[in-house]
Amino acid sequence: MSTKEIILESTITCPVCQHQKTEIMPTDSCQYFYECEKCHERLKPLKGDCCVFCSYGTVPCPPIQLNKSCCI
C-alpha cells in the first residue's frame, strides 16, 4: 500500500516586491491571507485558488496535493 507524501514547505513569492520566504503550510486549514514581511502587502488567493500557497507558493496546499477539495 503506497501513500503519497505530502510536502509541507512552500516558498511564497510576493507579486509586489518579489520577496521570497519558505513557510510551513497548515494541514488543518487554508491560509487565505499572508502578509509579506518585506513590503507588508497583504496577499490573498487569486481567483480560482483556495489559498495563498496555491496562488503564490512553489507547492500547492496539502488538500490540493492529495487531489481533494480545499477548505472553501
ZIQUIPE-V294711 format. One record per backbone hydrogen bond with DSSP energy under -0.5 kcal/mol. NH is the residue of the N-H (numbers start at 1). CO is the residue of the C=O. E is the energy in kcal/mol with one decimal. If there is no record, write none. Layout:
nh=[NH NH]
co=[CO CO]
e=[E E]
This chain:
nh=[8 10 12 12 13 14 14 18 21 23 25 25 32 34 36 36 40 43 43 45 49 52 55 56 57 65 66 67 68]
co=[6 23 10 21 56 12 19 14 12 10 8 23 30 43 34 41 36 34 41 32 46 31 51 52 53 61 62 64 63]
e=[-0.5 -2.3 -0.7 -2.7 -2.0 -0.5 -2.7 -1.8 -1.8 -2.7 -3.5 -0.5 -0.8 -1.7 -0.6 -2.4 -1.4 -3.6 -0.8 -0.7 -2.5 -2.5 -1.3 -3.1 -1.4 -2.2 -1.5 -1.7 -2.9]
